[in-house]
Amino acid sequence: MNILEFFSGMGFMQMTWQQAVMLLISFFLLYLAIRKKYEPLLLLPIAFGMLLTNLPGAGMFHSELWSAFLDPESPAYHSYGAILKEGGLLDVLYIGVKAGVYPCLIFIGVGAMTDFGPLIANPKSLILGAAAQIGIFVTFLCANAMGFTPAEAGSIGIIGGADGPTSIFLTSKLAPHLLGPIAIAAYSYMALVPVIQPPIMRALTTKKERAIKMGQLRPVSKTEKIVFPIIITAIVALILPDAAPLIGCLMLGNLMKECGVVDRLSKTAQNELMNIVVIFLGLSVGATATAGSFLNWQTIMILAMGIVAFGLGSAGGVLLAKFMNLFLKEKINPLIGSAGVSAVPMAARVSQTVGQEENPSNFLLMHAMGPNVAGVIGSAVAAGVLLTMLG
């Protein structure tokens, strides 16, 4: 009898075909992370979290507890008590996602690794970074028209910002049931920037435009770099309070880097803190990709609209740069507009690579970093706008 109970309790005996498919998907994502190096720092823990949550009988994540957490008629509505008492390891870790803690902590690390000098030296870059967010709002309208609720549509649209932590932050607030597919789409498309962007950039520009050489950026003083994060935080938070957590954490990390008096904190934010939080974030986000929430037509539509959002964002920056050139004496190479999506620094490197194909003496990297870091700010502001409208 004991032997029969042992075998009946094995995961193999409890596994459904849906769970088997999810395990295969997790294996495929692990392959992409390890072999192809597609955003491995986050895709690997996300894929492993997906593996853990779909192991039958393991009890590491309980979607029914989170359904009760979100149900206004449930006694457990917005109460972490039941999660802490009855939940598994991944349930407890997921609290950091639901409360918006992990994305904000990652933004401290991102800020500590970001140089806003190119943006300060060329403020026009801020406009290009803003233009690249058009993909977010166009996709939001399209997704809403296709039958998604406004909150779901906003969460899908934010994929166009090419900013994983922002996508996770907004989706955890507006549509947590879509967190798994949205996070996977966001990080997959970030990894595919060198594949997705160049055809769009070439289609929207002429050979002459791609060969435009830009002058050297002016030097930026230390004072400017210190004042910038303080001023940006104050302005954005006063205009858009819902964006304050992301922008505030991003600028705190940058201020620690630039002020020069807290090197230990800056290095910790860039390394130890960032690495620990990435592990927790990846595992808990992957845990939401259960068979019931992932294997449906919604996921396919999210993946399709995500790449549309990303493509529109890339195109928006290029087209605005072309429009600005109609009025500027010193022309902008339109290729740097595509870097307005916030896949730092990969999108800027793509602008550099495509530009050098036409003119080997062209060095666009630092110019492209301006719109690139502006895109980080822009995606956080866009998330704040959507949260204000729909939250």
N, C-alpha and C positions, 0 to 999 in steps of 0.2 A: 504493500500500500504506500509506504514511504517513497519507494522508487517511482511509483506512478505519479505521486504528488510532485516529486522533484521534476519529472519530465513535463508534466502539465504546466508547471510554473515557469518553464524556460521561455525566454523571449521568442524563440523560433515558433513555439506552439501558439503564441498570442498574436503574431505579426499578421497584419492585413496587407493586401497588395498595395494600398496607398502608402503605408509606411515603408514598404520595400522600395517603392519608387522614390520616396523622399531620401532614403539612404543612398540610392544610386546617384541622385542629384547632389547630395553632400559629397560623395566621392568625386564627382566630376568637378565641383567647385574647389575641392582640395587639390585636384590635379592642376587646375588653372592657377591656383595660388602658388603651388610648389614648382611645377614644371614650367609654366608660362610666366610666372612672376607677375600676375595681374593683381595689383594692390595687395600683396601678400600679408602685410601687417594687419589688415583688418579682414580680408577675405578668408584667410586661414582660420582665425577664431570664429568667424561667422559660420563657416562651413562645418566646423567641428561642433559648434553649438547646435546646428541643424541635425547633425548626426546624433548627438546626445538626446535631444528632445524627441526624436522619432524612434528611440529604442524602446520597444514595448516592455512595460513592467518596470522600467527604471525609475519612474516617478520623479524626474528631475524638474519638470515643468508641467503646470496644471492650468491649461487654458480656461477651464471652468471656473477656477478661482478668480481669474482676471475678468471673465464675463460678469461674475457677480460684483466685482469691484466697480465695473462700469454701468451696472444696472441700477437706476435710481430707485427701483422698487425693492431692491435687495437690502437686507440688514447690513450687509458687508459693503454697501456703496461707499466708495472712496475711503475705505478703512484698510490699513495695512495689517491690522491685527490678525485676520484670518490667513493672510499670506505668510506672515512670520510663524504662525502656529502650525499651519497645515501644509505649507508649500515646501518644495524641494530646493536644492541648491540654486538652480537657475531662476526659480521664482524670486528668491531673495535678491539675487544679483540684478534681476530685471527692475527692481524698485528704483535703482539708480537711473535707469532709462526713463521710467514713467515719471519720476520726479524731476527730470531734466538735469540731473547732476553730471552724468558722464559727458554729454556733448559740451557742456560749459567748461569742464575741466580740460577736455581736449583742446578747446579754443584757447585756454591759457597757454598750453604748450605750443599751439600753432602761432600765437602772437609772439611768443619768445623766440621763435625760429624765423619770423618774418621781418624783412627789411622794407619799410615803407618809403625809403629814400627815393626810389624812382617815381613813386606817386607824388611825393612832395615836390620833386624837381619839375614835374610836368603835370600840373593839376588837371589838364584836359583828359588825362587818363581816367579820371573819376567818371567822366561822362561815358567813356567807352565801356567801363565796368558796369555802369548802370544800364547801358543799352543791351548788354549781353543777358540781362535778366528778363528780356522780353519773352524768352521762351517759357519762363515760369508762368506768366500771366496768360499768354495765348493758350498754353496747354491746360491751364486751369479752366478757361472758358470752354475749351473743346471737351474736356473730361466731364464737365458739368452738363454740357449739351448731350453727351452720350449716355447719361443716366446715373452717373456717380453723384453722390450728395456733394454739396459745396465743400464740406470738410474733407471728404475723400479726394475731390478734385484738386483742392489746394495742396494736399499731401503728395499727389501725383505730380503736380506742376513743379514743385520745389526740386524735383530730380534735375530739372533744367539748369539749376545753379551749379551743378557738378560739385557739390559740397556735401560729403557724407554726414558729418556731425550735424549740420543744419537740417538735412533731410530727416535724420533720426529725431532730432529735437522737435521739429514741427509735427511729424507724423505721430510721435508719442503723445502729443497734446490733442491732435485733431482726429486721427484715425488709427489708433493703436493696432486694430485688427489687420491693417495693411502693412505693418512695420516690416515684416520679413521680406516680402517681395520688393518693397520700395527701397529698403537698405541694400539688397542684393543688386537691384537695378542701378542705384546710384553709384555704388562702388565698382560695378562691372563697367559702366560707361566711363567712369573716371579713368579706369585702367586702359580703356580703348581710345583715349584721346588721340594718340598718334595715328590711329586707323580711321576714326570718324571725321576728324577736322580737316585734314589736307584736301580731300576732294571738294568739300564745301568752300574752302578758301580759294582754291584754283578756279572753281566755277563762277565765283562772284567777283573775281579781279582779273585785270589784264596783265600781260607779261610786263608791261611798262610800270604798272602800279606795284607789282610785286618786287620790282627792282629799285624802288625809291629808297635812297639812302637818307638816314636821319642823323642830324648833328649830335655831338656828345652832350649828355645831360649835365646841367650845372651841378657843382658840389652842394651838398646839403649839410648844414651845420648841425652840431650836436643839439643845440638849443631847439632847433626846428623839430628834430626827431623826438625830443622829450615832450615838447608842447603838443605835438600832433595827436598822440593817443588820448591826452587829457581833454583836448578841445572836441575831438570826434565823439568821445563818450558822452560828454555833456550835451552836445547838440543833438545827437541821435536819440539819447534817452529822454530828453525833454520833448522832442517832437513825437517820438514813437516809443513809449515806455515798454511795450511788449518785446522790443528788440534789445532792451537793456541787458538781459542776462548774457546773450551771446556777444554783443558788441563790448560790453563791460569786461568780460573775461578775456576776449581777444586783445583788447587794448591794455589790460593789466599785464598780460604776458609780454606785450611789446614794450611797455614802460619799464618793466623789470630788466629787459634786455638793453634798452637804450640809456637808462639813467646811470649805469655803471657802478652803482653802490650796493647792489644786491646780486652779485654774480652767482653766489651759491643758489639763491632761489631761482634765478634764470636757468641755470644748468639743470637743476632738479626738475623744473617745468618741462624743459626740452627732452629730458631723458627718463629718469625714474618715474615721475608722475605720469608722463605721457604713455610710457610703456605699460604700466600697471592698469591704467584706465582703459587703454585699447584692448587689453585682454578681457576685462570685465564687460566692456561694451560689446565686443564682438561675440562673445559667448551668449550673452543675454539677448542680443538682437537675433542671432541665429536660432535661439530657442523658440522664438515666436513663429518660425516657419514650420508649423505643424502641417500634417497632411491635409487637415480640414481647411486651413487658412491659405494654403499654397496651391493645391491642385484644383484649380478652377479657372474659368474663362477670365475672371477678373485679373488674375496674375498675368496672363498672356497680354491682356489689354494694357496693363500697367507697364510691362516691359516694352510694348510697342510705342506707347505714348511717351515713355521716358526718353527713348532715343529721338523722338520728334522734338521734345522739349530741349534736349541737349543740342540738336542740330539747329534749331531756331535761335537758341542763345548764341551759338557760334556765329551764325549768319548776321544776327542783330548788331554785334560789335563791328564786323567787317563793313556792313552797309552804312552804319553811322560814320565810320572813319572816312568812307568815300564821300559822304554828304558834307562832312566838315572840310574836306579838301577843296570844295567849291568856294570856300570863303577864306582859306588860310594861304598866306604867302609861303610859309615853310610847310611843305606838304607832309602828311602823316602816311607812313606805309600802312595800307589798310589791313595787312596781315596781323598787325598787333591787336586789332580789334577783336579777333577771335580768342585772344587770351583773356578776355573779360569774364569768361566762365572761371570759376574759382578753383580749378584743378592746379594748385600751385606745387611746383613750378613747371609741371609737365606741359601745360598749354603754352607757356612762354617759350619753352624749348621747341615746340612744334612751329611757332611763328618764326623762330630763328632758323630752323632747318629748311622750311619752305622758302624763306627769303633768300637763303644762300644758294638754293638751287638755281635761282635766276641771276644772282649776283654774288659770287663767292667772297667778295670783299665787304658784303653787307653784314653788319652786326646789329641785330635787332633785339637781342636777349634782354638787355637792361631796359630798353624802351617798352618791350612787351611785359616786363615785370610790373610796370605801372598799372595797366588795366588788369593784370592778373591779381595783384593784391587788392585792387579796387573791387574786383569781383567777389572777394571774400567778404568785404564790407557790404557789398550790394546784395549778396544772397542772404546775409543775416538780416538786413533791412527788409528785404522781400518777405522773409519768414515772419518778421514782426508785423508787417502789413497784413499778411494773411491771417495771422493769429488774432490781430485786432478785429478784423472783419468777421472771422468765422469762429473764433474760440468761445 
